[in-house]
């Protein structure tokens, strides 16, 4: 599925470890669903959440956002429209390099039986289906440049974030994303609290090709509007989707 980012201004973050609201119709006004959380996520609950959303809204773009290669399988890659993997600029090394190498190592894993056989490095998939199968899979895996700006969040703890960035540094990370790393998404993450428009405005100055997302504490239409007016392409709404579907409806832009 090709995503037309110009048509996407509201994204729902569905935590696969939390129960879904009884009525999924609440998702009607959202433009894209990201399936991911920071606690108790598994490959199985991720797949179940992706399928529930796809069953209710077959044309809804659904991305998986894993925090470990253990959440990613051939099935999740094939069921989700994309697998968006966070690269946390202000996190520890594991969250900018380590987990990514783990993930791609997993995808192209060399089977035990071929070790030491003198054969070139081949993975399970290459062995069974050829190199094209690997490139098909990796096409659906994209990077998201992240800055995690709320130190009290689980996202900060799990990604080894000890200091937040100044708006100037956020702008620098945005520029690095656009001009150097080439991730298609830059994400200002305030998970659990509202961070206001400052970082978004700082980042937006440098982003032309890159999609700018903001998430954290969005619980009203005025917050959505403030963030979009500051230059974000879309807001990401998480907590209130699970906790308060009525408030969630109010976050959808008109
Ligand atoms: C979390 O950015 C998202 O990853 C959304 O944040 O849960 O605070 O809405 P909230």
Boltz pocket constraint, residues with backbone or C-beta under 6 A from the ligand:
constraints:
  - pocket:
      binder: B
      contacts: [[A, 13], [A, 155], [A, 188], [A, 189], [A, 190], [A, 191], [A, 192], [A, 193], [A, 214], [A, 215], [A, 216], [A, 217], [A, 218], [A, 236], [A, 237], [A, 238], [A, 239], [A, 240]]
      max_distance: 6.0
